[in-house]
Structure formats: structure tokens, C-alpha cells
Amino acid sequence: MNDSSHLILTEKFADKTALVTLNNPPLNLVTLDLCRELHETLLALEDDPEVRAVVLTGSGQKAFCVGSDIKEFPQVWDDVIHKKLEKENLAFNQVELLSKPVIAAMEGNVLGGGCELSMACDIRILSEAGRIGLPEIHLGVFPGSGGIFRLAKLVGPAKAVEMMYTGQMLCAKEALQLGLVNRVVPQGTACTAALELAGQIAQKPFEAIRLIKRGVRELWQKTTQECFYPNLELSRTVFQTSDCAEGVDAFLHKRKPQFQ
């Protein structure tokens, strides 16, 4: 599980579960290559008869994932929607649209795109030392890879907009109380707990599990497919603002942003 040549590692077990690991420590930043590998991995797991449930985790204990690698922004700035956000959305959507259950096993920080990725999973298990939130507002943007519509489905619209307006980060206990995570477990045990739960689910009637997942997704308000292009168009608008340019520039130059 320490293969540094791949950004996504996959391990399959005899109980028909699979462990998918974001392998970009210490923060497991979302890069273009990581999105591509994640998308390819999920497509392969969709068609794999030996896998009935998937656990998604991050390498190391510092972070499940803290979102996009901002250092990639200059190379995609001329067309950030097509070059970056569309690919990120496709990868994250593939997590939600996978016909098999996906459980997020999260240690440490779960921020920005990492939080968005976790919300695409069916179930979230967080270490008691973890923090979770969407701080994109500090860059002058909003969560453009599903957070703007997935968060409200989990915690309700009032709390969702408060979190996104302020960039508030929640401790594990607060996230559990809001329903943003399903379980809080001792530090260092999130992956073990998630694999145990995945094993239980993998032993259930497979078609019923698949239909439960599909039914919940498609019958709960609008589907992700219906949100896809409106979400990208809103992102297109926000990435054209001066505050977005200021936020990214300030981050890259390690200074405090001066938003207009």
C-alpha cells in the first residue's frame, strides 16, 4: 500500500470489499492526475464481480483529503472549468453514481474538495480527531465539485449556507450531530471500522443494495445528473470574479487576500 507510482491504490479482499486509497500524502491533494486515476479505478470496480462494497480512504493520518492542489491553478486558469472542474466533477460523481456502496474512512482533516468527495460517498466514518468543512469562500469561490448541492441534502439548507458563507470547519462531534458523518471512531481506526461495515454490507443481497442506493439517489429531490451542468455554469461565473483571482493569487504568494 506504499506504492508511490500511483495516486490511487486499490486492494481487494476475500469478503468482496475493496479499499481505495488516495495516495498523495501528506494532504492527499486532488490533482488532475489523481482525478483521472480515481475515475478509471471506479469504472473498473463497477464492472468487477469480486467487489460488492468499496471503502475510500486517504494515505496517512494527517488528512483524508484537503481538496484541490491550488498550485495547479495557473496551468488551467485560461479554461478552469473544462481543464479542471469538469474532470473533478466527473470523478466525484462517479463515486456517487457507482452502483455499489462507497464508505469514506476519514482520518485528520477533510476540507474543501476532500469534504465534497466524502459527501459523494454513501456513508462517512470520521476519526474523533478529524475536522471537516468547506473553506472555499476564503479563496473567493464556492465548493464547485458538488458541495453546493450535496451539503444541503445532508445537513439542511440553513446550516449548509452558513457553513459555506463562513468557511466554518466542524469537529467530529459537531459533524456527527449534524448528520454530516455517520459515525465517529477513535483516532487511527476509521479504516478498520469502514472495512468492517463494508464487509457486513457486502454480505447482504447485492441487487437489493444496488436498488436501495439507486432509489435513494434518484428519488431524493433532484439527481446529480440534473445538477451537473447548472453547477458548472455557476462555477464558471464565480471563477471569472476578481475576488477569485485575488484569493488564488494571495494563496500562491502567502499573503492575506484583499477581497472587493
C-alpha positions as CSV (number, residue, x, y, z in Angstrom):
1,M,0.0,0.0,0.0
2,N,3.0,2.4,-0.2
3,D,3.4,2.3,-4.0
4,S,4.4,5.9,-4.8
5,S,4.0,5.5,-8.6
6,H,0.2,5.6,-8.4
7,L,-2.0,8.3,-6.9
8,I,-4.8,5.8,-6.3
9,L,-4.1,2.4,-4.7
10,T,-6.6,-0.5,-4.7
11,E,-6.7,-3.6,-2.6
12,K,-9.4,-6.3,-2.8
13,F,-10.4,-8.7,0.0
14,A,-12.0,-12.1,0.2
15,D,-15.2,-10.7,1.7
16,K,-15.9,-8.9,-1.6
17,T,-14.8,-5.5,-0.4
18,A,-12.2,-3.2,-1.9
19,L,-10.1,-0.5,-0.3
20,V,-9.3,2.5,-2.5
21,T,-6.7,4.9,-1.1
22,L,-5.9,8.4,-2.2
23,N,-2.1,8.2,-2.3
24,N,-0.9,11.8,-2.3
25,P,0.4,12.3,1.2
26,P,0.6,14.1,3.5
27,L,-2.6,16.1,2.5
28,N,-3.9,13.9,-0.4
29,L,-4.4,16.9,-2.6
30,V,-6.8,16.5,-5.5
31,T,-4.7,16.9,-8.7
32,L,-5.7,16.3,-12.4
33,D,-3.8,13.0,-12.4
34,L,-5.5,11.9,-9.2
35,C,-8.9,12.6,-10.7
36,R,-8.1,10.6,-13.8
37,E,-6.8,7.6,-11.8
38,L,-9.8,7.8,-9.4
39,H,-12.2,7.8,-12.3
40,E,-10.5,4.9,-14.0
41,T,-10.4,2.9,-10.8
42,L,-14.1,3.4,-10.1
43,L,-15.0,2.4,-13.7
44,A,-13.0,-0.8,-13.2
45,L,-14.7,-1.5,-9.8
46,E,-18.1,-1.0,-11.3
47,D,-17.6,-4.0,-13.6
48,D,-15.7,-6.1,-11.0
49,P,-17.9,-9.1,-9.9
50,E,-15.5,-9.7,-7.0
51,V,-16.3,-6.3,-5.3
52,R,-19.7,-5.5,-3.7
53,A,-18.7,-2.6,-1.4
54,V,-15.9,0.0,-1.5
55,V,-14.0,1.9,1.2
56,L,-12.4,5.1,0.2
57,T,-9.7,6.5,2.4
58,G,-6.6,8.7,2.4
59,S,-3.0,7.8,2.9
60,G,-1.6,8.7,6.3
61,Q,-3.2,10.1,9.4
62,K,-2.9,13.9,8.7
63,A,-5.7,14.2,6.2
64,F,-8.3,12.2,4.3
65,C,-8.1,15.0,1.7
66,V,-7.9,18.8,1.9
67,G,-9.1,19.5,-1.7
68,S,-7.5,20.8,-4.8
69,D,-3.8,21.5,-5.3
70,I,-4.0,25.2,-5.8
71,K,-0.6,25.2,-7.4
72,E,-2.2,23.6,-10.4
73,F,-4.4,26.6,-11.0
74,P,-2.0,28.7,-13.1
75,Q,-1.8,25.9,-15.7
76,V,-5.6,25.7,-16.0
77,W,-6.6,29.3,-15.5
78,D,-7.4,30.0,-19.1
79,D,-10.2,27.4,-19.0
80,V,-10.5,26.2,-15.4
81,I,-14.0,24.7,-16.0
82,H,-13.1,22.4,-18.8
83,K,-9.5,21.7,-17.8
84,K,-10.1,21.1,-14.1
85,L,-13.6,21.4,-12.6
86,E,-15.4,19.3,-15.2
87,K,-12.8,16.4,-14.6
88,E,-13.1,16.8,-10.9
89,N,-16.9,16.7,-11.0
90,L,-16.8,13.6,-13.3
91,A,-14.6,11.8,-10.8
92,F,-16.6,12.7,-7.7
93,N,-19.9,12.0,-9.5
94,Q,-18.6,8.5,-10.3
95,V,-18.2,7.9,-6.6
96,E,-21.9,8.7,-6.1
97,L,-23.1,7.0,-9.3
98,L,-21.2,3.8,-8.6
99,S,-23.9,1.1,-8.2
100,K,-22.0,-0.3,-5.2
101,P,-21.9,1.2,-1.7
102,V,-19.0,3.5,-1.0
103,I,-17.9,4.3,2.6
104,A,-15.5,7.1,3.3
105,A,-12.9,6.3,6.1
106,M,-11.5,9.6,7.2
107,E,-8.6,10.5,9.4
108,G,-7.5,14.0,10.1
109,N,-8.6,17.0,8.0
110,V,-11.5,16.6,5.5
111,L,-11.6,20.0,3.8
112,G,-12.7,21.6,0.6
113,G,-12.7,19.1,-2.3
114,G,-12.0,16.4,0.3
115,C,-15.3,17.2,2.0
116,E,-17.0,17.3,-1.4
117,L,-15.5,13.9,-2.2
118,S,-16.7,12.4,1.1
119,M,-20.2,13.7,0.5
120,A,-20.3,11.8,-2.7
121,C,-19.9,8.6,-0.7
122,D,-22.9,6.8,0.8
123,I,-21.6,6.6,4.4
124,R,-18.9,8.7,6.2
125,I,-16.8,7.5,9.2
126,L,-14.6,10.1,10.8
127,S,-11.9,9.9,13.3
128,E,-12.6,11.7,16.6
129,A,-9.6,13.9,15.9
130,G,-10.9,14.9,12.5
131,R,-12.2,18.2,11.2
132,I,-14.5,18.7,8.2
133,G,-15.6,21.7,6.3
134,L,-15.7,23.8,3.1
135,P,-13.4,26.8,3.4
136,E,-13.6,27.8,-0.3
137,I,-15.0,31.2,0.5
138,H,-11.6,32.2,1.7
139,L,-10.4,31.9,-1.9
140,G,-13.3,33.9,-3.2
141,V,-15.2,30.9,-4.7
142,F,-17.6,28.3,-3.5
143,P,-17.5,24.5,-3.5
144,G,-17.6,23.7,-7.2
145,S,-17.4,19.9,-7.2
146,G,-20.7,19.1,-5.6
147,G,-20.6,20.7,-2.3
148,I,-23.1,23.4,-3.2
149,F,-25.9,20.8,-3.7
150,R,-24.7,17.8,-1.7
151,L,-24.2,19.5,1.6
152,A,-27.8,20.8,1.9
153,K,-29.1,17.3,1.3
154,L,-27.1,16.1,4.3
155,V,-27.4,18.9,6.9
156,G,-30.3,21.0,5.5
157,P,-30.1,24.3,3.5
158,A,-29.8,26.7,6.5
159,K,-26.8,25.0,8.0
160,A,-25.3,24.4,4.6
161,V,-25.3,28.0,3.6
162,E,-23.9,29.0,7.0
163,M,-21.0,26.6,6.6
164,M,-20.3,27.8,3.0
165,Y,-20.8,31.5,3.8
166,T,-18.3,31.4,6.7
167,G,-15.9,28.6,5.7
168,Q,-16.7,27.0,9.1
169,M,-14.9,23.8,10.0
170,L,-16.6,21.3,12.3
171,C,-15.0,19.0,14.8
172,A,-16.0,15.3,14.6
173,K,-18.7,15.7,17.3
174,E,-20.4,18.6,15.6
175,A,-20.3,16.8,12.2
176,L,-22.0,13.8,13.8
177,Q,-24.7,15.9,15.5
178,L,-25.5,17.5,12.1
179,G,-25.6,14.2,10.2
180,L,-22.7,15.1,8.0
181,V,-20.9,11.9,9.2
182,N,-22.5,8.6,10.2
183,R,-20.0,7.6,12.9
184,V,-17.1,8.9,14.9
185,V,-14.5,6.4,15.9
186,P,-11.2,6.6,17.9
187,Q,-8.2,8.1,16.1
188,G,-6.5,5.6,13.8
189,T,-9.4,3.2,13.5
190,A,-11.6,4.8,10.7
191,C,-10.4,2.4,8.0
192,T,-10.8,-0.6,10.2
193,A,-14.4,0.4,11.1
194,A,-15.2,1.2,7.5
195,L,-13.9,-2.1,6.2
196,E,-15.9,-4.0,8.9
197,L,-19.1,-2.2,7.8
198,A,-18.4,-2.7,4.2
199,G,-17.9,-6.4,4.8
200,Q,-21.3,-6.5,6.5
201,I,-23.0,-4.8,3.6
202,A,-21.2,-6.9,1.0
203,Q,-22.9,-10.0,2.5
204,K,-26.4,-8.6,2.0
205,P,-28.5,-9.3,-1.1
206,F,-26.5,-7.4,-3.8
207,E,-29.3,-6.4,-6.1
208,A,-31.3,-5.0,-3.2
209,I,-28.3,-3.0,-2.0
210,R,-27.8,-1.6,-5.5
211,L,-31.5,-0.7,-5.8
212,I,-31.5,0.9,-2.4
213,K,-28.6,3.1,-3.4
214,R,-30.2,4.0,-6.8
215,G,-33.6,4.7,-5.3
216,V,-32.3,7.0,-2.5
217,R,-30.1,8.9,-5.1
218,E,-32.8,9.3,-7.8
219,L,-35.8,9.9,-5.6
220,W,-34.3,12.4,-3.2
221,Q,-35.0,15.8,-4.7
222,K,-33.1,16.3,-7.9
223,T,-30.5,13.8,-9.2
224,T,-26.8,14.6,-9.5
225,Q,-27.2,14.5,-13.3
226,E,-29.7,17.3,-13.2
227,C,-27.3,19.4,-11.0
228,F,-24.2,18.7,-13.2
229,Y,-24.3,21.5,-15.8
230,P,-26.0,24.1,-13.7
231,N,-23.3,23.6,-11.1
232,L,-20.6,24.0,-13.7
233,E,-22.2,27.2,-15.1
234,L,-22.3,28.7,-11.6
235,S,-18.7,27.8,-11.2
236,R,-17.9,29.4,-14.5
237,T,-19.3,32.6,-13.2
238,V,-17.5,32.6,-9.9
239,F,-14.2,31.8,-11.4
240,Q,-14.5,35.0,-13.6
241,T,-14.7,37.2,-10.5
242,S,-11.9,39.5,-9.3
243,D,-12.2,38.0,-5.8
244,C,-11.4,34.6,-7.1
245,A,-8.3,35.8,-8.9
246,E,-7.3,37.7,-5.7
247,G,-7.9,34.7,-3.4
248,V,-5.8,32.4,-5.5
249,D,-3.0,35.0,-6.0
250,A,-2.9,35.6,-2.3
251,F,-2.7,31.9,-1.5
252,L,0.1,31.4,-4.0
253,H,2.1,34.4,-2.7
254,K,1.3,33.6,1.0
255,R,-0.4,36.9,1.8
256,K,-3.7,37.9,3.2
257,P,-6.3,38.4,0.4
258,Q,-8.0,41.7,-0.1
259,F,-11.4,40.9,-1.4
260,Q,-13.5,43.5,-3.1
